[in-house]
Amino acid sequence: MTAAPAPSAPLRVLSVIPPMTQLNTPYPSTAYLTGFLRSRGIDAAQEDLALALVLRLLSPAGLPQLRDAAQALPPARHTAQTWHFIDEYPRYEATVGRVIGFLQGRDPTLAHRINTRFFLPEGERFRSLEIYQQLYAEDADPLAWAFGALGLQDKARHLATLYLNDLADVLRDAVDPRFEFVRYAEQLATSQPSFDPLASALAAPPNLIDTTLQALTLQALDRHAPQVVLLSVPFPGAVYAALRIAQAIKATQPGITTVLGGGFVNTELRELAEPRLFDHIDYVTLDAGERPLLALLEHLQGRRSASRLVRTFTRDATTGQVRYTNWAEPEVPFDEVGTPTWDGLPLDQYLSLLDMLNPMNRLWSDGRWNKLTVAQGCYWKKCSFCDVTLDYISRYEAASASTLVDRIQAIVAETGQTGFHFVDEAAPPKSLKALAEELQRRQVEISWWGNIRFEKTFSPALAQQLADSGCIAISGGLEVASDRLLALMKKGVSVEQVARVTKGFADAGILVHAYLMYGFPTQTVQDTVDALEYVRQLFENGCIHSGFFHRFACTVHSPVGQHPEDYGITLLPLPDSPFAKNDVGFVDPTGADHDALGKGLKKAIYNYMHGIGLDEDVRAWFTDVRGKVPRPTVPKQRIARSLTAASL
């Protein structure tokens, strides 16, 4: 355990975003923590080492090391992309700095050269363009359907994104097979009952990515000289790099206190008993970080005993066992958590990527958004697949519209940018209506988007009011488009209701994205076929603009995981786990081949988002399913008729 500083000594806190989260905008956790700590008079700073890592590796100075790694591969391990990278290396070295500058918005005229298709060395990722060439053979330009004659910047950013993805493939093939731009080595942490895979990876000789991250970590320590480093791990794909950062800190400045928290910890490490984690981390905190951090900082200053820590895991210095301490203390009210700050983050260096050509999907990777929360938790908190027993869902508390707009104005003044992504689990309609009214009353002009439930409160009139206040896009969970399964999920909506709500948003000029699910308990092949027919009709009738199918996963914190008998399934025994615990396997007596069905669903949704195949029988997508695929039982005009009836 790190020795506490002298009583009442001032502490400098550094919050770090570890690789990988996203490259177009900072993950908001450090902005929230830094803003909160500063509101309490604590010296706090923040660093985005995820962005810094990519900018260092993919630079004129960093690329020679990647070339050396690729050239050192034995012939059997080379891929088409590594050979292409070696062959075209002079062109990659000459263009990488300019492409990064273009994606950062610093060199917009480069778009003309990128669009010639002769400027960039085009590798394996560019093969996706051949698909468009086949679909739109009449066009000499395979991207003409997406960008037309005037989409100069967007087209170039899409091509530049493919170029970066080519380089990411080389990093994965030549340096670390676990590397991804958004999920780095996540298999080492996701529901891992044992710490062994992470321990082995951390004990392995550092590769190019590791050594680069270590160097960036030490530079950040030199800049800020912190006594405490907070490592925020929202996803399993940030855990390995976070521990590499902590490892570098302990190897060079062991007196610095390291603290681990974030979404991954809050869901998967609630029963943490693995002492080896504390070779790198001094404290692990659960749930909303404000109260645990205040208690911990007071403890480090000698003003609070270890027995009065809040929701904090430590390793006992005597026994070596993990101890959990949770002194009862009220949460910091949501209205009092302060305004997030992006001060210290390089807002002009984020990369505006364009992976997906669908206009709604691109919002996740394109543009820098100020991320803000309308309310803590979820006002509905009934969905049976959701972790409704955990704090981030169960403790609902909304801020007033006045407080929210105060925060919005402060953030705009700080960043100079007026785009906001509200990152709520489900933003409450009452709060959004009040927010829209307050924005309009103060004449605050912003662009915003966020996640909601497709509930009937969102009338066409409210959708228009939200659009008038700056709403440009909405996402929400349709899950399985089946009234039977929606009722089993306790979603509180019907398919026809979703159609009417989404159509109202779409008619107001708001882009609509649907989160979709397959493999829910008792879901049959017929249910899946019918659900896809509903989704097809929603696209056909202009209700939704994009969607994403994900496979249902049963978690130990959800109603399905806690009461499987209510959902007709049997859970598989969980291994004795001192480390991560979240996903739990189950046996569904329906026996549907959800893996094969999932391939068809994903092919269908990808094509629907590009306006392709909407007039085809949905059974045509399920080519991987063995046996006869049943005919949809949903009438082909079901959604159209429900929309017509609603308008009468």
Protein Blocks (a to p, Z undefined) as FASTA:
>chain_A
ZZdddehiacdddddddddfbfkbccfklmmmmmmmmmnopacddddfklmmmmmmmcfk
lmmmmmmmmmmpcfklpcfklmmmmmmmmmmmmmmmmmmmmmnopammlmmmmmnopmpc
cdfklmmmmmmmmmmmmbmblklmmnommlmmlmmmmmmmmmmmmmmmmmmmmmommbcf
klghklmmgopabfklmmmmmmpccdfklmmmmmmmmmmmmmnopabdcdddfbfklmmm
mmmmmmmmmmmmmmbccddedjklmmmmmmgcbfklmmmbmbdcehjfklmmmmmmmmmn
opacfklcghiacddfklopacddddddddddfklnopadfehiafklcccddfblcfkl
mmmmgojdddddfbgcjfklmafkbcfkbmklmmgcdddfklmmmmmmmmmmmnopabdc
dfbfbdcfklmmmmmmmmmmnopacdddddddddfklgfklmmmmmmnopabdcddekja
dfklmmmnonopafklmmmmmmmmmmnopacdddddehiehiafklmmmmmmmmmmmmmn
omafbdcdddddddfkbmklmmmmlnopacddddddfbbcfbdcdddfklpafklmmmmm
mmmmmmmmnopoklpcfklmmmmbgcjddddfbdfklmmmmmmmmmZZ
